[in-house]
């Protein structure tokens, strides 16, 4: 079976490569990432991964498996998406400072005859971050392409994350262990 990764995330590509999973990258395609307003925050990542799978612009062949994913950062019941600008990134990190939040990655594996949808949740605790630390991170590491405005593998994670409960790689953007096991069973 040939795995197709439909994701623009360089972190997802790197994680699959590091896990030794062979894949081809799907060409970019548009997906309107909107969810129903009454949907529970913990269900949004799976829903969006499903939209990405359904929007794939061609039919799969018998020897292909499509992988789509979406990662959400949830503080209480508020989804913190990718910040629109620098001020948005600073505001998100101020909200996360000194708090616990959840990172949920929804995944869809789909072939011609099968579809598997699942999600993995990781809890993350930030220590209280100073304003200078937040500004330094935002100005140095450009977190505008990351849900919640941070990358745990970057400086902010090294100095600001007190602990996590669950998959570290899920917080980066792909629950590699769960995907590896599901692919073994899927194929």
N, C-alpha and C positions, 0 to 999 in steps of 0.2 A: 504494500500500500504506500502511496505517496501522500505525505502530509503537506497541506497548503496552509500557511499562516497568513491570515488576512488581518494585518495590523501595521500601522505606521510607526509603532513604538520601537525605537532602537533597543530599549531595555528588554522587551519581549524577545526580539531576535537574538540578543546576546544570551539570555537565559536558556533558550532552547539549544543554542549552539553549545553552551557550557555543559548542558545536560547530555550532550551527545546525540541529540535528536535531529535527524536529517529532515529538512523541509525546503520547500520553495516558497518564495514570497509572492503573495497575490499583488497584482497591480492595484494602485489606489482606486477606490470608488467611493461615491457619496452615500452617506447614511444620515438621515435626520434623527439625531439622538434626543428624542423627547419621550417622556414617559407619562402615564396617566397621573394627574395631580393627586389622586387619592391612593396611589400605590405606596405600600410600606417601603421605607428607605432601604431596608435590607434586601428587598426583591428587585431593586432597580438595576443592579449590575447584571444579573441573569437576563433580565428583560432586554437591556441594551445589547448584550452579547447575542441574543436571539435576533434582534433587528439587524445586526451586522451580518449574521449568518444568512438570514432571509434575503438580504439585499445583494448578496454576492452575485455579480453580473452574468454568470454563465452556469450552465448545468455541470454537475460533477460527472466524471467518468467512473466506471466501476472500480477502478483501482485508486481512487482519491478519497482523502479525508480532509475536510475543511475545519480549521481551528479559528474561532473568533473569541474575543475576550473583552471585558470592560471592567475597569477598577473604579470603585467609588470610595471616598473617604466620608465617614459619617460621624458627626459630632452630635451627640444626643440623637435627634431624629432629622438633623439637617445635613443634606448632602453638600459637601464642599467639592465642587468640580475644579476644573482648571481655571486659575485666575485670569481675568481679562487683561490685567495690566499690573505694573509694579505695586501700586497702592492696594489692589485687590490681594496680591500675594502677601503683603505685609499684614493686612487685616486678617487673612486666614490664619497666618502663623500666630498672631496675637490671640485669636480665639483658641487655637490648639495648645498654647502655652499653659503649662501646669495642669493639663487635663488628659483624660483618657479618651480615645476615639477608636472606631472600628474601621478597618480596611476590608472591603468585600470585593473579591474578584469573581465575576460570573464568567463561565466558560461554556461554549457550545462546540461539541465535536459532531460533525455531520458527514455522512456518506450517502450514497444513493439509497441505501436500505435501512439506515439507522441514524438516530439522533440522540445524543447524550447531553443533557444540560445539568450543570452543577455549579455550586459556588463554594468558596473557601473564605472564612472570616478570620482575621487576625486582630487582636486588641493591642493598641500601642499607647504607651504613657510617655508624654513629654514632661520634662522638668520645667520649672518656671524659666522662661527665656527672657533675657533682657532686650530692650528695644534695640540697642546697638548690635546685639547678636542677630536679631531678626533682619535688620537692615543690611548687615554684612552679608548674610546668607543670600538674601534676595538680590543684592547688587553684584555678588560674586558668582553665583551659581545659576542664575537665570531659571527659576523654577516655574516659568509660565506654562510649560508643557506637561505639568504633573498635577494630578488630582490632589487637592489639599495643599498645593503650593510647596511640596517638599519631596525630596528623594532620600529615603532612609540610608541609602548607600553613600550619600554625600556628607559633607561637613556637619550639617545640622543633625543628622542621625548619629554621627560619631560623638558629638558633644551634648546633644539635647535629648535623645531618647533614653529614658531611664530603664525601660524594660518592654518586652513584647510577650504576648501569649499567642502562640500559633506560628505560622510559616513566615519567616523573614522574607523569602522570595516572593510571597504573595504581596507583601507591602511594596516591593519593587515593581510588581505588575503582573506576575504570572505564578500561580501555585504549581511550581515545576514537579514536585513530588506527586501531587494528586493527578496532574496531567499525565505524567509518565505511567502511573498505575492504570489510569483509565485507558490510555492508548494501548497498553498491553492487552487489556480485556477487550477493547474495541476491535483491534486487529486480529 
